[in-house]
Amino acid sequence: MNKQENRISSENYFHVLPQNLNCAQAVLKGFQNEFQISETEIEEYRAWGGGRAEGGVCGALFAAERLLRQANKSGIREEFLAVTKDTGCLEIKKGKFPCLDCVRLADELVEMRLK
């Protein structure tokens, strides 16, 4: 894992053309250089956005947890839950917590764990 100065936050990749990355992909893309994540791997995570991650969990949380496991850091589930009031994509959306905010939160929590 490489630390990169002036890293571009994951939220800047969420639903931005031309790639139109989903929440899970955006989180990976935001940490692409630190974790040496390939474009192919980011594309594979297209399958995990929009509530399609295991158990319907938020894709941003799903991707963030994967990064933290790779870095041997503790997860962010509890902190994420405290802010979003749920970890399930559909439930978060019903609670009127926007997807972009989930991406931003996941990014910030991963960044904090990596310091």
PyMOL commands that set and color helices and strands:
alter all, ss='L'
color gray80, all
select helices_A, chain A and resi 10-13+23-30+32-35+39-48+54-56+59-70+77-84+89-94+99-114
alter helices_A, ss='H'
color red, helices_A
deselect
rebuild
show_as cartoon
